[in-house]
Amino acid sequence: MRFFAGAIDRLKSNCFFMNKYYFSFFLIAALSFTVETIYAQQVYTGKRTLYIVRHAEKDTGTNPAISTAGKQRAGDLYRSLKNKKIDLIMASQYRRTGMTADSIRLYQGIDSIQYKADESGDDFLKTLLQRAGKAKNILVVGHSNTLPAIIRKAGVTTFSIKELPETEFDNLFMVIQKKGKAKLKQKKYGKPS
């Protein structure tokens, strides 16, 4: 009987340690999840417009530049947005996105920042919240498989398209954020693709 009593006491003390360990782990995990959820749900409360486009037509290869047709489209994008008072450009880490926005950046002397392209849109949102400041008109250049998540992260949670067609380069999505709400407008620009 004494053997069982000693074993039960040891088990209780080990369970107490383990309970403290699991409780601490659970608490840290819960707080991390809560902070991430709150962080992801932050919405700009002023008025802001995000002009979201896919990069222009590209050459082939690893991290390719934009093609001749892409350079024409980049010029079309500049002509479409030159009077929109763009005050920040966000482009992914790939050459073709930066080159798509170069005309606007160079002609209007606008700052640009990079975000890491991912299909969740998480890095885009993190970069937007950390670095966009009070920018009211932002050009975002992404990819066929990242734009839908970017649109949803910008507040249009009902946007149901999973991926844009690989052959479409002429979509201009405008997410208008106002008083914590977002609405989407879409139009075409440049030569139809």
C-alpha positions as CSV (number, residue, x, y, z in Angstrom):
1,M,0.0,0.0,0.0
2,R,2.9,2.4,0.8
3,F,4.3,1.7,-2.6
4,F,1.1,3.0,-4.3
5,A,0.8,6.0,-2.0
6,G,4.4,7.0,-2.9
7,A,3.7,6.5,-6.6
8,I,0.6,8.6,-6.4
9,D,2.5,11.4,-4.7
10,R,5.2,11.3,-7.3
11,L,2.6,11.3,-10.1
12,K,0.8,14.3,-8.5
13,S,4.1,16.3,-8.3
14,N,5.0,15.3,-11.9
15,C,1.5,16.2,-13.1
16,F,1.8,19.5,-11.4
17,F,5.0,20.2,-13.3
18,M,3.5,18.9,-16.5
19,N,0.3,20.9,-16.0
20,K,2.4,24.1,-15.5
21,Y,4.4,23.2,-18.6
22,Y,1.3,22.5,-20.8
23,F,-0.5,25.5,-19.4
24,S,2.5,27.8,-20.3
25,F,2.7,26.3,-23.7
26,F,-1.0,26.6,-24.3
27,L,-1.0,30.2,-23.0
28,I,1.8,31.3,-25.3
29,A,0.2,29.5,-28.3
30,A,-3.2,31.1,-27.6
31,L,-1.7,34.6,-27.2
32,S,0.3,34.2,-30.5
33,F,-2.9,33.1,-32.3
34,T,-4.9,36.0,-30.8
35,V,-2.2,38.6,-31.7
36,E,-2.0,37.2,-35.2
37,T,-5.8,37.2,-35.6
38,I,-6.1,40.8,-34.3
39,Y,-3.1,41.8,-36.6
40,A,-4.7,40.3,-39.6
41,Q,-8.1,41.9,-39.0
42,Q,-6.8,45.5,-38.7
43,V,-8.3,47.7,-41.3
44,Y,-7.3,51.2,-42.4
45,T,-9.9,53.5,-40.8
46,G,-9.4,56.5,-43.1
47,K,-10.0,56.5,-46.8
48,R,-7.5,54.6,-48.9
49,T,-7.5,53.1,-52.4
50,L,-5.4,50.2,-53.4
51,Y,-4.8,49.8,-57.1
52,I,-4.0,46.1,-57.6
53,V,-2.6,44.7,-60.8
54,R,-0.8,41.6,-62.0
55,H,2.7,42.2,-63.4
56,A,2.9,42.9,-67.1
57,E,3.7,40.2,-69.7
58,K,7.1,38.6,-69.0
59,D,10.0,36.9,-70.8
60,T,10.9,33.3,-70.0
61,G,13.4,32.1,-67.5
62,T,14.0,32.3,-63.8
63,N,12.9,35.7,-62.4
64,P,12.4,37.1,-65.9
65,A,12.1,40.7,-66.9
66,I,9.0,42.0,-68.6
67,S,8.8,41.5,-72.4
68,T,8.3,44.1,-75.1
69,A,4.5,43.6,-74.7
70,G,5.0,44.0,-71.0
71,K,6.8,47.3,-71.4
72,Q,3.9,48.6,-73.5
73,R,1.5,47.4,-70.7
74,A,3.6,49.1,-68.0
75,G,3.3,52.3,-70.1
76,D,-0.5,51.8,-70.3
77,L,-0.6,51.3,-66.5
78,Y,1.3,54.6,-66.0
79,R,-1.2,56.4,-68.3
80,S,-4.2,54.8,-66.5
81,L,-2.9,55.9,-63.0
82,K,-0.9,59.1,-63.6
83,N,-3.7,61.3,-62.2
84,K,-4.6,59.1,-59.3
85,K,-2.0,60.6,-56.9
86,I,-0.3,57.3,-56.2
87,D,1.9,57.9,-53.2
88,L,3.3,54.4,-52.6
89,I,4.1,51.3,-54.7
90,M,4.2,47.8,-53.3
91,A,5.7,45.2,-55.5
92,S,6.7,41.6,-54.8
93,Q,10.4,40.5,-54.7
94,Y,10.4,39.5,-58.4
95,R,11.8,41.7,-61.2
96,R,8.7,41.7,-63.3
97,T,6.6,43.3,-60.6
98,G,9.0,46.1,-60.0
99,M,9.5,46.7,-63.7
100,T,5.7,46.9,-64.2
101,A,5.6,49.8,-61.8
102,D,8.8,51.5,-62.9
103,S,7.2,54.1,-65.2
104,I,5.0,55.4,-62.3
105,R,7.9,55.2,-59.8
106,L,10.3,57.0,-62.1
107,Y,8.1,59.7,-63.7
108,Q,6.4,60.6,-60.4
109,G,9.2,60.0,-58.0
110,I,7.2,57.6,-55.8
111,D,8.7,55.4,-53.1
112,S,8.3,51.7,-53.5
113,I,8.6,48.8,-51.0
114,Q,8.8,45.1,-51.4
115,Y,6.6,42.4,-49.9
116,K,7.2,38.7,-50.2
117,A,4.8,37.1,-52.7
118,D,2.8,34.3,-51.1
119,E,-0.6,32.8,-51.8
120,S,-1.9,33.6,-48.3
121,G,-1.4,37.4,-48.7
122,D,0.0,37.4,-45.1
123,D,3.3,39.1,-45.9
124,F,1.5,41.7,-48.1
125,L,-0.8,42.6,-45.2
126,K,2.1,42.7,-42.7
127,T,4.1,44.9,-44.9
128,L,1.1,47.2,-45.6
129,L,0.4,47.6,-41.9
130,Q,4.0,48.2,-41.0
131,R,5.2,50.4,-43.8
132,A,2.3,52.1,-45.7
133,G,1.8,54.8,-43.0
134,K,-0.7,57.4,-44.2
135,A,-0.4,56.6,-47.9
136,K,-3.9,57.0,-49.4
137,N,-3.3,55.7,-52.9
138,I,-1.2,52.6,-53.2
139,L,-0.3,50.7,-56.3
140,V,0.1,47.0,-55.6
141,V,1.8,44.7,-58.2
142,G,1.5,41.0,-57.7
143,H,0.9,37.7,-59.5
144,S,-2.0,35.7,-60.9
145,N,-1.9,33.4,-57.9
146,T,-1.4,36.1,-55.2
147,L,-3.8,38.8,-56.2
148,P,-7.0,37.1,-54.9
149,A,-5.5,36.7,-51.4
150,I,-4.3,40.3,-51.5
151,I,-7.8,41.5,-52.4
152,R,-9.2,39.5,-49.5
153,K,-6.5,40.7,-47.1
154,A,-7.3,44.3,-48.1
155,G,-10.8,43.8,-46.8
156,V,-12.9,42.3,-49.6
157,T,-13.4,39.0,-47.9
158,T,-16.2,37.9,-50.4
159,F,-13.8,37.9,-53.4
160,S,-14.1,34.2,-54.4
161,I,-11.7,33.8,-57.3
162,K,-8.8,31.5,-56.3
163,E,-6.4,32.4,-59.1
164,L,-6.4,34.6,-62.1
165,P,-6.0,33.1,-65.6
166,E,-2.3,32.9,-66.6
167,T,-3.1,34.7,-69.8
168,E,-4.7,37.8,-68.3
169,F,-2.7,40.9,-67.7
170,D,-5.2,43.7,-68.2
171,N,-7.2,43.7,-64.9
172,L,-7.1,46.7,-62.6
173,F,-8.7,46.0,-59.2
174,M,-9.5,48.9,-57.0
175,V,-10.1,48.2,-53.3
176,I,-11.6,51.3,-51.7
177,Q,-11.2,51.3,-47.9
178,K,-13.3,53.7,-46.0
179,K,-14.3,53.8,-42.4
180,G,-13.1,50.3,-41.8
181,K,-15.0,48.8,-44.8
182,A,-13.8,47.8,-48.2
183,K,-15.4,47.6,-51.6
184,L,-14.1,46.4,-54.9
185,K,-14.2,47.9,-58.4
186,Q,-12.7,46.3,-61.4
187,K,-11.8,47.6,-64.8
188,K,-9.5,46.8,-67.7
189,Y,-6.5,48.8,-68.9
190,G,-4.2,48.7,-71.9
191,K,-4.5,46.2,-74.8
192,P,-7.0,43.4,-74.0
193,S,-5.2,40.2,-73.2
